[in-house]
C-alpha cells in the first residue's frame, strides 16, 4: 500500500473519521491539531502503532503493520466515542 505519489496532500478525513485520526495522534502522545493531518502521515502513524519501525532503510510500511495498528486505533476511537456518550448522559 503505497500512497506517497498523488495522495500526499489528501486529508486523512477522506478515509478516517475524526475520532480515528485523532486517536492515531493521541496514541503517539501528541496533541491532535484542529484540522486533519495528511493521509500519508496518519497511515504512517497507524503503521508504527502496528510495529513498523520507520528506520531509514526500512522502505515502506505494509499490510502486516497497518492492520494491527489500525485495530489499536479503532479500539481507541471506540473508547473516545464511549466517553463522549457518558459525558452527555
N, C-alpha and C positions, 0 to 999 in steps of 0.2 A: 504494500500500500504506500505509494509514493505520491504525496500531494504537493510537492515543492514547486513544481512548474507553474502552471497557470492559476493555481489556487492559493498562492502565497499571500494574497491580500484579502481573502474571503473571511468574513466574520465567523467566529465559532458558532454564533447564534443560528447559522444556517443548518447545522447538524445537531447542535446541543441545545437543550433547554437552559434557561438562565441558571437554575439550581445546579445543573450538571457542570457547566463550565466554571461556575463559582466554586463548586466542590473540588474540582481538579486543582484549582489555585489554593484553596484553603488547606487541602491535604499536603501541600508543599510548604505550609506555614507562611504563606504570603497574603497580603491584603488584596482582596479582589477589587479590580477597578470598576468604575461605574459603567463603562462600555465594554463589550465583549473583546477578548483578545482575538488574534488571528486564528484561523482554523488549524494551521500547522503548529502553532505554539501550544494550543490545547491538546492536540493529538500527541505531541512530544511529551507534555506533562503526564498525560494518561499512560503513555508507553513507559515512562520512568517509574510510575507507580506499579507497573507490571513487571519491573525488573530490568528494563533497558538502562544500561549504564551511561549512555551518551558520551562515551570516550571518543577521542579524536579519530581513531582508526576503526570504530565500530560500524560504520556505514549507517544505513537507515534502519529504523525500527520496523518490526513486522507484526504479524498477527499474534504470534506467540507471546509478545509482551503487551500488545494493545488489549487483548481480551481480558487478562486478569486485572489490568489497570482500569479498564472500563467497568468491570464488575465492582471494584472498590468505589469508583466514582458514583455509580448508580446506587449503591447501598448508602453512601454518604448523602447523596441528594435526597434519597427517600427519608433519611433522618432529618434533613433540613425541612422538608415538607411537613413531617410529623410534628416537629417542634413548633412550626408556624401554626399548624391546626390547633395544637394545645393552647398556644398563646391567645388564640381568638375565641376560645371557649369561655 
